[in-house]
Amino acid sequence: MILVLLSLSTGTSTQTSGLLRNLVGAEITVVNGTTPTFPGGSGGFSGTFTNTGGFGGGGFGQLFGAGNTLNASVVDSVGKVSGVYAVSPQLTTTGYVNGETTFLYGIDPTTYSNVTSGLNIASGSMLSASSTENPIVLSTTIATALDVTVGSTVTVGPNSTGGSSFIVIGTYNPGSTFGPDSRSAYILLPAAQSIAGQANQVTEIYVKTESPSLVSSVASLITSTIPGVEANTATSVTGAASTLSGTLSTFFTVIGLVALMAGGFGVINTMLMSISERTREIGTLRAMGATKGEVMRIFMTEAFVIGLIGAGVGVLIGVTVAVALPHLSGSTTAATGGFTGGFPGAGAGNALRGGLETALTADNLLLSLGLGVLVGALAGVYPAWRASRMSPVEALRHV
């Protein structure tokens, strides 16, 4: 039972983390940690705002032009930080679509879909690695203002007088009719870098962690280990996710403790019955000169062996149940993971269908086996002590 509960706890944690990754956007946004500078010459505006980037492409850096950017090589550095699940670079800049001022978000479609919750596509499709040359996805607000639809060709450039031709492959609902996102468009990252004149540069890096509980520590690790960057977190999302994960862990821990107590009482009962049935044997041993310590060692050894055999058999049954449970509950992707803890994110879809996920790990197997032996040994202490204290004269009355 302990092994099944541990595998359910691990599997559910993995399942929940995967589901949250699919339902929420990026948990961390990495931006340039230095004070952004803005064009304007000696008499122009000199920015003093911190480029916080923001979740979804906002921020002072984008609002006033383009704050300090990051070299694209930082993306690989962030991806190697312990606890990071996936990263996606983005370059946010201002441009013109058919002469209309527009916020342009340059993204990598493959990683963007892994890290963010995606766009609310109203018509057409989202950018993909196989998109046609120079594809663009417009917000419904800007598409209406320009009177264009999916399949239309628009001119996109850094100014209102020129640019390159882009094909509208989709439109999306920005969620608000105000703010930068209402007048925005998504294009491929290289195209955005070309328009902004920022080759091999990005303005923000979106990060998703392996677990919501790791967000704060991963953000701190990114800031402390990578020079010149700042990691901002979505505290409201990660706080709720951490609470959910903690509640699940507490739930399975309490059930596990109850199971341990039940197992301990079972061993105590077995040992006490064994002593009761072997009173004559104990009396004979004591009459022949066996010491209290020797009698106690005999029964302690027996309790240890019972615990070892019981734990071994229990682990085998537990493995069988843990592997079969997801299939019996309607899930078809039991995350045994070759004793590596399962696959991160596996089962997110099954969570919506009610399927259970289990994950067998080497740690869980060893812990279950160890607990079985330990409970057996500890539960045998009192019966062994009671047997060693038995009076030889009283015991021989049963001979």
Solvent accessible surface area in square Angstrom, and as a share of the most:
residue,aa,sasa,rsa
1,M,152,0.68
2,I,28,0.14
3,L,4,0.02
4,V,24,0.14
5,L,21,0.11
6,L,45,0.22
7,S,0,0.00
8,L,24,0.12
9,S,27,0.17
10,T,39,0.23
11,G,1,0.01
12,T,23,0.13
13,S,49,0.32
14,T,23,0.14
15,Q,13,0.06
16,T,19,0.11
17,S,12,0.08
18,G,1,0.01
19,L,34,0.17
20,L,29,0.14
21,R,13,0.05
22,N,97,0.50
23,L,106,0.53
24,V,31,0.18
25,G,27,0.26
26,A,13,0.10
27,E,4,0.02
28,I,0,0.00
29,T,0,0.00
30,V,0,0.00
31,V,0,0.00
32,N,18,0.09
33,G,34,0.32
34,T,70,0.40
35,T,76,0.44
36,P,0,0.00
37,T,96,0.56
38,F,22,0.09
39,P,111,0.70
40,G,44,0.42
41,G,72,0.69
42,S,131,0.85
43,G,79,0.76
44,G,33,0.31
45,F,109,0.45
46,S,86,0.55
47,G,6,0.06
48,T,112,0.65
49,F,75,0.31
50,T,63,0.37
51,N,0,0.00
52,T,59,0.34
53,G,0,0.00
54,G,22,0.22
55,F,94,0.39
56,G,33,0.31
57,G,0,0.00
58,G,24,0.23
59,G,30,0.29
60,F,88,0.37
61,G,0,0.00
62,Q,3,0.02
63,L,98,0.49
64,F,96,0.40
65,G,20,0.19
66,A,31,0.24
67,G,5,0.05
68,N,38,0.20
69,T,24,0.14
70,L,10,0.05
71,N,64,0.33
72,A,26,0.20
73,S,68,0.44
74,V,25,0.14
75,V,19,0.11
76,D,95,0.49
77,S,50,0.33
78,V,0,0.00
79,G,33,0.32
80,K,170,0.72
81,V,17,0.10
82,S,87,0.56
83,G,12,0.11
84,V,16,0.09
85,Y,86,0.33
86,A,19,0.15
87,V,23,0.13
88,S,0,0.00
89,P,14,0.09
90,Q,2,0.01
91,L,2,0.01
92,T,0,0.00
93,T,10,0.06
94,T,53,0.31
95,G,0,0.00
96,Y,66,0.25
97,V,0,0.00
98,N,69,0.35
99,G,40,0.38
100,E,64,0.29
101,T,72,0.42
102,T,0,0.00
103,F,27,0.11
104,L,0,0.00
105,Y,0,0.00
106,G,0,0.00
107,I,1,0.00
108,D,47,0.24
109,P,17,0.10
110,T,78,0.45
111,T,39,0.23
112,Y,14,0.05
113,S,76,0.49
114,N,81,0.42
115,V,0,0.00
116,T,20,0.12
117,S,70,0.45
118,G,37,0.35
119,L,36,0.18
120,N,97,0.50
121,I,55,0.28
122,A,54,0.42
123,S,50,0.32
124,G,50,0.48
125,S,60,0.39
126,M,51,0.23
127,L,8,0.04
128,S,46,0.29
129,A,92,0.71
130,S,104,0.67
131,S,29,0.19
132,T,79,0.46
133,E,152,0.68
134,N,47,0.24
135,P,1,0.00
136,I,0,0.00
137,V,0,0.00
138,L,0,0.00
139,S,0,0.00
140,T,39,0.23
141,T,43,0.25
142,I,0,0.00
143,A,7,0.05
144,T,109,0.63
145,A,59,0.46
146,L,28,0.14
147,D,129,0.67
148,V,21,0.12
149,T,94,0.55
150,V,66,0.38
151,G,53,0.51
152,S,31,0.20
153,T,86,0.50
154,V,2,0.01
155,T,57,0.33
156,V,1,0.01
157,G,1,0.01
158,P,77,0.48
159,N,71,0.37
160,S,64,0.41
161,T,128,0.74
162,G,34,0.33
163,G,50,0.48
164,S,59,0.38
165,S,70,0.45
166,F,5,0.02
167,I,71,0.36
168,V,0,0.00
169,I,26,0.13
170,G,0,0.00
171,T,11,0.06
172,Y,8,0.03
173,N,66,0.34
174,P,31,0.20
175,G,78,0.75
176,S,54,0.35
177,T,101,0.58
178,F,169,0.70
179,G,46,0.45
180,P,41,0.26
181,D,50,0.26
182,S,5,0.03
183,R,82,0.30
184,S,0,0.00
185,A,0,0.00
186,Y,11,0.04
187,I,0,0.00
188,L,48,0.24
189,L,22,0.11
190,P,94,0.59
191,A,19,0.15
192,A,0,0.00
193,Q,24,0.11
194,S,90,0.58
195,I,24,0.12
196,A,33,0.26
197,G,64,0.62
198,Q,54,0.24
199,A,82,0.63
200,N,84,0.43
201,Q,39,0.18
202,V,0,0.00
203,T,1,0.00
204,E,0,0.00
205,I,0,0.00
206,Y,6,0.02
207,V,0,0.00
208,K,0,0.00
209,T,1,0.00
210,E,83,0.37
211,S,26,0.17
212,P,8,0.05
213,S,67,0.43
214,L,62,0.31
215,V,2,0.01
216,S,84,0.54
217,S,65,0.42
218,V,4,0.03
219,A,8,0.06
220,S,70,0.45
221,L,71,0.35
222,I,0,0.00
223,T,65,0.38
224,S,88,0.57
225,T,79,0.46
226,I,17,0.09
227,P,124,0.78
228,G,45,0.43
229,V,9,0.05
230,E,47,0.21
231,A,17,0.13
232,N,33,0.17
233,T,38,0.22
234,A,19,0.15
235,T,98,0.57
236,S,92,0.59
237,V,54,0.31
238,T,14,0.08
239,G,37,0.36
240,A,68,0.52
241,A,5,0.04
242,S,41,0.26
243,T,93,0.54
244,L,79,0.39
245,S,29,0.19
246,G,37,0.36
247,T,82,0.47
248,L,46,0.23
249,S,55,0.35
250,T,82,0.48
251,F,111,0.46
252,F,29,0.12
253,T,79,0.46
254,V,80,0.46
255,I,57,0.29
256,G,12,0.11
257,L,98,0.49
258,V,92,0.53
259,A,13,0.10
260,L,44,0.22
261,M,122,0.55
262,A,65,0.51
263,G,36,0.34
264,G,12,0.12
265,F,133,0.55
266,G,37,0.36
267,V,25,0.15
268,I,47,0.24
269,N,82,0.42
270,T,65,0.38
271,M,0,0.00
272,L,49,0.24
273,M,105,0.47
274,S,16,0.10
275,I,5,0.03
276,S,79,0.51
277,E,130,0.58
278,R,60,0.22
279,T,23,0.14
280,R,145,0.53
281,E,78,0.35
282,I,1,0.00
283,G,0,0.00
284,T,58,0.33
285,L,51,0.25
286,R,42,0.15
287,A,61,0.47
288,M,154,0.69
289,G,56,0.54
290,A,17,0.13
291,T,74,0.43
292,K,88,0.37
293,G,33,0.32
294,E,70,0.31
295,V,0,0.00
296,M,56,0.25
297,R,149,0.54
298,I,71,0.36
299,F,2,0.01
300,M,53,0.24
301,T,81,0.47
302,E,45,0.20
303,A,0,0.00
304,F,93,0.39
305,V,65,0.37
306,I,58,0.29
307,G,6,0.06
308,L,83,0.41
309,I,106,0.54
310,G,43,0.42
311,A,9,0.07
312,G,26,0.25
313,V,77,0.44
314,G,31,0.30
315,V,25,0.14
316,L,127,0.63
317,I,103,0.52
318,G,2,0.02
319,V,40,0.23
320,T,90,0.52
321,V,57,0.33
322,A,0,0.00
323,V,59,0.34
324,A,37,0.28
325,L,39,0.19
326,P,0,0.00
327,H,105,0.47
328,L,145,0.72
329,S,41,0.26
330,G,52,0.50
331,S,0,0.00
332,T,102,0.60
333,T,65,0.38
334,A,24,0.18
335,A,3,0.02
336,T,43,0.25
337,G,11,0.10
338,G,64,0.62
339,F,105,0.44
340,T,109,0.63
341,G,16,0.16
342,G,10,0.10
343,F,127,0.53
344,P,80,0.51
345,G,20,0.19
346,A,26,0.20
347,G,10,0.10
348,A,4,0.03
349,G,37,0.35
350,N,6,0.03
351,A,33,0.25
352,L,129,0.64
353,R,167,0.61
354,G,54,0.52
355,G,5,0.05
356,L,75,0.37
357,E,2,0.01
358,T,0,0.00
359,A,0,0.00
360,L,3,0.02
361,T,20,0.12
362,A,49,0.38
363,D,108,0.56
364,N,15,0.08
365,L,32,0.16
366,L,125,0.62
367,L,89,0.44
368,S,9,0.06
369,L,63,0.31
370,G,39,0.37
371,L,39,0.19
372,G,24,0.23
373,V,25,0.14
374,L,94,0.47
375,V,28,0.16
376,G,0,0.00
377,A,21,0.16
378,L,113,0.56
379,A,7,0.06
380,G,0,0.00
381,V,62,0.36
382,Y,111,0.42
383,P,0,0.00
384,A,0,0.00
385,W,122,0.43
386,R,120,0.44
387,A,0,0.00
388,S,3,0.02
389,R,134,0.49
390,M,37,0.17
391,S,53,0.35
392,P,38,0.24
393,V,114,0.66
394,E,81,0.37
395,A,1,0.00
396,L,73,0.36
397,R,176,0.64
398,H,109,0.48
399,V,116,0.66
